[in-house]
Amino acid sequence: MARRLQLPFEILTDAEFKLCDQLHFPTFEVDGMRLLKRLTMVVRGGRIEHVFYPVFPPNESAEQVLRWLRKHPIPIQPK
């Protein structure tokens, strides 16, 4: 999906809800399907650094994440 949509970031899949259950992420059910509520995670170095939830309003979510990323830049490691 990320490649098809040409997204500049990775998309995490958790079809069996293993990670979702371990981290107690919010879910809901519709027509017998369990679905994950919309959230955004910032993951750096294999660690969850920040979670945006709820994602509301959806049309402002990307700007909220960008503002947070600007305030929390990736530290540059000395060579």
N, C-alpha and C positions, 0 to 999 in steps of 0.2 A: 504494500500500500504506500509506504513512504517513497519508494522509487517511482511508482506510477504517478503519484501526486507531486513528485519532485520537491519533497519536503527537505529543508536543510537540517533536519534533526531526525533522530531515531524514534520509532514507535514501539512501545513495549506490548507484547501480546501475552495474555494470561488466560487462555481458553479454559483451563481447568480451575481457575480461581485460587491457585495455590498461594501466589504472592498476595493477592487480594485478601485472602483469609488470614494470612500471617500478619499482615499490616493493618487489618481491620478497616479496609477501605469500604466506603459506603456503596451498597448495591440496592437494587430494586427488582421486582418481578413484573413482567408484562406477558400475558398469554403463555404462561408456563416457562418463559425464558428469564434467566437471571442475567441482569445487565449491571455493569459498573457505572456508577454516577460519574458525570464528567468532572475530572480533576486534572491539574497540571503538576508534574513533578520536575524539579530541577535536580538532576543527578550528576555529580562530579566525582570522579575517581572511584566509582562504584558505590558511592554513598548518597542517600537521599538528603539533599541539603535543604530543600524547601518544598512544601506542598501548598498549592493554591486550591482551596475548596471552601465554599462552593465557587464554581465558575459562574459568576454573575456580576453584571449582565454579560451574556456571552459575546456581544459585539464589542465589549471593552476589555475582555480577558487578555488578548494578546498585548495590548498596551500596558496592562497591569504587570504582566510578566516581564516585558522589556524594561519598565521602570525599575523593577526589582533587580534585574540583571545589571543594569547600569550602576545601581547602588552597591552591588556585590560582585565586582569584576573578578575574573579569575586571576589570582596572584601570579605574577611572572616569576618563574624560577630562575635564579642566577645560574649562569653556565660555568 
